[in-house]
Amino acid sequence: DIDSYTIYYVFNYNDETYYTPVTKYINNQNQDKVKIIMNELSSSLIYESNLMSYLDTNVKLLDYELTDNVIKLNFNDLLFP
């Protein structure tokens, strides 16, 4: 009963930007996967110090809507400084 999801972090090297996949595993199928991913992206706790997230730690997901395999995300005003 383990579920996995992949989050892409940003890695800058020699003035180039790379997207680095990091796979996370959860064993609770009842957890909201979108919220888990958003919390990971906005977390300041990244396992590798050279990886960065595009989301600031103050950015919060207010709600979301999933329709026909498309996710519409609604963030607080801190998404764009």
Secondary structure, DSSP 8 states (H G I E B T S, - for coil): --EEEEEEEEEEETTEEEEEEEEEEES-TTS-HHHHHHHHHH-S--SSTT-B-SS-TT--EEEEEEETTEEEEEE-GGG--
